[in-house]
Amino acid sequence: MAVDAVIFDWGGTLSVFVEAELVDAWRLVARHLAPDREDEVTAALVAVEEEFWGTTATHQRSATLAQLLAAASQRLGLDAAEALLEEAATHHLDAWTPHIRHDPNAVPTLQALRDQDIRIAMLSNTHWPRPFHEHFLERDGLAQLIDARLYTSEMPFQKPHPSAFRSALAAVGVDDATSAVFVGDRPFDDISGAKGIGMKAVLRVNGSVPSYDVEPDAVIDALPRLLEVVATW
């Protein structure tokens, strides 16, 4: 099979995996809202976000940051949305979330694929708006290497829903799913979803995410290994 496109997950695949992606941001919000209850409010905000991530295993409908903040505000009886906006307005993103960084092998791997005329896309399950992710992709030189960047905060459904993967294929002009490869670190969201529409699926090993009974077409422990896998196809 000829590989026409490779579609990547973001968190844990192109970016370095962290257990609580935005716990530092939520702590700033908690400190803004109730400094005397900082730990309690931070934990509540993290819990609400984890519940939103949990929908990948249920209805798979996408969510936005506004919906998450509305749920958090209702639970806390505090205006989490206003606090987040005020903190975002006074903190540069790099200072706000200093741990967000990309795999140092991401740029050379993407460039090597592009040198082979392979189209590149990214499909990320997220409730955060596009500018949040674009900032970090542009900062680290990835944006210019990815032909289409899709965020489920702008889509009706999230991975593993088939429509999310089909949207990514359409974004890079691929009609035949069997000529595309998906690379991700989550067996359920990424691997089962991609294989469900006929894509090849490559699992980037991440021992911190839940397992799922699905067989990837290939397993890699580092991004450069992907180039060897794609060459065999």
Wavefront OBJ file of the C-alpha trace (Angstrom):
o trace
v 0.000 0.000 0.000
v 1.150 3.524 -0.748
v 0.978 5.923 2.181
v -0.628 9.200 1.098
v -1.068 10.764 4.536
v -0.036 10.392 8.146
v -2.325 11.825 10.814
v -1.000 12.409 14.307
v -2.544 12.733 17.721
v -1.161 15.680 19.718
v -0.859 15.008 23.468
v 1.510 12.132 24.198
v 2.358 11.723 20.520
v 3.744 14.970 19.123
v 3.820 16.682 22.501
v 5.333 15.257 25.661
v 2.714 13.487 27.787
v 1.851 14.956 31.174
v -0.617 13.409 33.594
v -2.592 16.570 34.327
v -2.143 18.699 31.239
v -3.320 21.972 32.723
v -3.227 21.495 36.476
v -1.005 24.568 36.746
v -3.551 26.676 34.867
v -6.365 25.406 37.065
v -4.290 26.258 40.131
v -4.013 29.852 38.935
v -7.777 29.956 38.507
v -8.293 28.512 41.998
v -5.884 31.018 43.500
v -7.776 33.808 41.738
v -11.179 32.562 42.891
v -10.526 31.428 46.459
v -6.948 31.700 47.700
v -7.921 30.233 51.064
v -9.325 27.125 49.301
v -6.688 26.783 46.577
v -6.088 23.043 46.859
v -9.783 22.206 47.141
v -10.812 24.328 44.159
v -7.882 23.101 42.051
v -8.879 19.502 42.717
v -12.485 20.263 41.763
v -11.437 21.884 38.485
v -9.156 18.978 37.606
v -11.997 16.545 38.414
v -14.407 18.366 36.106
v -11.847 18.268 33.289
v -11.250 14.546 33.839
v -15.002 13.941 33.583
v -15.041 15.725 30.236
v -12.194 13.515 28.997
v -14.185 10.483 30.147
v -16.829 11.095 27.496
v -14.590 9.424 24.890
v -15.899 6.142 26.322
v -19.564 7.190 26.350
v -21.346 9.531 23.944
v -18.137 10.832 22.271
v -19.686 14.235 21.644
v -17.095 16.962 21.629
v -17.030 19.722 24.212
v -15.749 23.268 24.373
v -13.869 25.136 27.042
v -16.994 27.228 27.646
v -18.993 24.092 28.480
v -16.301 22.831 30.828
v -16.124 26.181 32.613
v -19.905 26.339 32.920
v -19.911 22.901 34.574
v -17.081 23.915 36.891
v -18.789 27.178 37.833
v -22.016 25.371 38.651
v -20.232 22.813 40.816
v -18.127 25.356 42.680
v -20.615 28.198 42.946
v -17.812 30.444 41.666
v -17.262 32.092 38.271
v -14.475 29.936 36.876
v -14.859 31.402 33.383
v -14.205 34.974 34.470
v -11.210 33.905 36.543
v -9.710 31.924 33.655
v -10.093 34.843 31.248
v -8.489 37.263 33.680
v -5.564 34.937 34.317
v -5.122 34.287 30.600
v -5.092 38.027 29.933
v -2.274 38.631 32.397
v -0.081 35.559 31.834
v 1.729 34.593 28.642
v 0.900 30.999 27.709
v 4.495 29.841 28.100
v 4.477 31.044 31.708
v 0.918 29.864 32.320
v 1.586 26.266 31.241
v 5.378 25.890 31.287
v 5.405 22.105 30.973
v 3.803 21.996 27.502
v 6.538 21.089 25.065
v 6.950 18.960 21.986
v 9.010 15.856 21.425
v 12.396 16.983 20.064
v 12.029 14.341 17.341
v 8.709 15.761 16.125
v 10.088 18.354 13.699
v 12.622 16.058 11.962
v 10.052 13.252 11.725
v 7.408 15.513 10.178
v 9.964 17.006 7.799
v 11.135 13.563 6.679
v 7.550 12.547 5.890
v 6.954 15.765 3.964
v 10.135 15.150 1.983
v 8.426 11.976 0.736
v 5.377 14.020 -0.400
v 3.260 12.498 2.367
v 0.497 14.777 3.580
v 0.442 15.498 7.302
v -2.503 16.184 9.589
v -3.113 16.368 13.313
v -6.330 15.359 15.061
v -6.546 16.237 18.747
v -9.264 15.512 21.273
v -9.512 18.805 23.123
v -11.962 21.218 24.675
v -9.425 24.050 24.448
v -9.772 26.506 21.568
v -7.564 26.446 18.482
v -5.347 29.424 19.469
v -4.168 27.600 22.603
v -2.700 24.700 20.616
v -1.577 26.813 17.667
v 0.555 28.942 19.966
v 2.671 25.975 21.024
v 2.807 24.438 17.543
v 4.023 27.723 16.077
v 6.441 28.330 18.941
v 8.164 24.990 18.355
v 8.121 25.050 14.537
v 5.516 22.328 13.958
v 2.642 24.369 12.550
v 4.293 24.930 9.178
v 4.907 21.187 8.820
v 1.294 20.083 9.413
v -1.034 20.594 6.451
v -4.264 20.360 8.461
v -4.757 20.733 12.208
v -8.110 19.570 13.577
v -9.375 20.154 17.106
v -12.473 18.404 18.370
v -13.495 21.581 20.209
v -14.543 22.703 16.699
v -16.168 19.395 15.716
v -19.384 17.560 16.686
v -17.626 14.388 17.868
v -14.261 13.383 19.281
v -12.073 10.324 18.747
v -12.802 7.429 18.507
v -15.972 8.491 16.651
v -15.591 7.682 12.934
v -16.594 11.180 11.843
v -13.556 12.711 13.526
v -11.165 10.534 11.538
v -13.079 11.038 8.292
v -12.868 14.790 8.782
v -9.098 14.525 9.141
v -8.834 12.475 5.948
v -10.987 14.968 4.070
v -8.837 17.843 5.335
v -5.798 16.408 3.539
v -7.726 15.241 0.481
v -7.534 11.494 1.108
v -10.502 9.448 -0.130
v -9.142 5.971 0.577
v -8.680 5.397 4.318
v -6.413 2.426 3.652
v -3.780 4.786 2.227
v -3.551 6.763 5.456
v -1.818 6.082 8.769
v -2.853 7.315 12.202
v -0.276 7.671 14.970
v -1.412 7.994 18.572
v -0.726 6.915 22.135
v -4.253 5.877 23.177
v -5.391 2.375 22.212
v -9.106 3.181 22.515
v -9.338 6.757 21.216
v -6.641 6.547 18.548
v -5.997 2.964 17.506
v -9.509 1.505 17.644
v -10.965 4.639 16.061
v -8.521 4.695 13.155
v -8.781 0.970 12.472
v -12.553 1.267 12.640
v -12.594 3.232 9.385
v -9.866 1.198 7.684
v -6.760 3.259 8.436
v -3.441 1.755 9.424
v -2.814 2.526 13.092
v 0.522 2.992 14.845
v 0.614 2.987 18.631
v 3.197 5.168 20.327
v 3.734 3.390 23.625
v 2.528 5.303 26.678
v 2.209 3.276 29.850
v 0.230 6.038 31.566
v -2.928 5.762 29.435
v -5.653 3.108 29.759
v -5.205 -0.114 27.820
v -7.769 -1.450 25.364
v -8.158 -4.744 23.536
v -7.145 -3.667 20.034
v -4.232 -4.724 17.849
v -2.272 -1.861 16.272
v -0.630 -2.395 12.910
v 2.680 -1.299 14.403
v 4.084 -0.195 17.751
v 6.789 2.442 18.203
v 8.563 3.774 21.253
v 9.944 6.903 19.537
v 8.856 9.035 16.583
v 11.862 8.295 14.306
v 10.839 4.631 14.316
v 7.678 5.696 12.453
v 9.760 6.434 9.351
v 10.944 2.823 9.247
v 7.378 1.555 9.669
v 5.986 3.780 6.914
v 8.799 2.703 4.577
v 7.683 -0.929 4.888
v 4.191 0.070 3.682
l 1 2 3 4 5 6 7 8 9 10 11 12 13 14 15 16 17 18 19 20 21 22 23 24 25 26 27 28 29 30 31 32 33 34 35 36 37 38 39 40 41 42 43 44 45 46 47 48 49 50 51 52 53 54 55 56 57 58 59 60 61 62 63 64 65 66 67 68 69 70 71 72 73 74 75 76 77 78 79 80 81 82 83 84 85 86 87 88 89 90 91 92 93 94 95 96 97 98 99 100 101 102 103 104 105 106 107 108 109 110 111 112 113 114 115 116 117 118 119 120 121 122 123 124 125 126 127 128 129 130 131 132 133 134 135 136 137 138 139 140 141 142 143 144 145 146 147 148 149 150 151 152 153 154 155 156 157 158 159 160 161 162 163 164 165 166 167 168 169 170 171 172 173 174 175 176 177 178 179 180 181 182 183 184 185 186 187 188 189 190 191 192 193 194 195 196 197 198 199 200 201 202 203 204 205 206 207 208 209 210 211 212 213 214 215 216 217 218 219 220 221 222 223 224 225 226 227 228 229 230 231 232 233
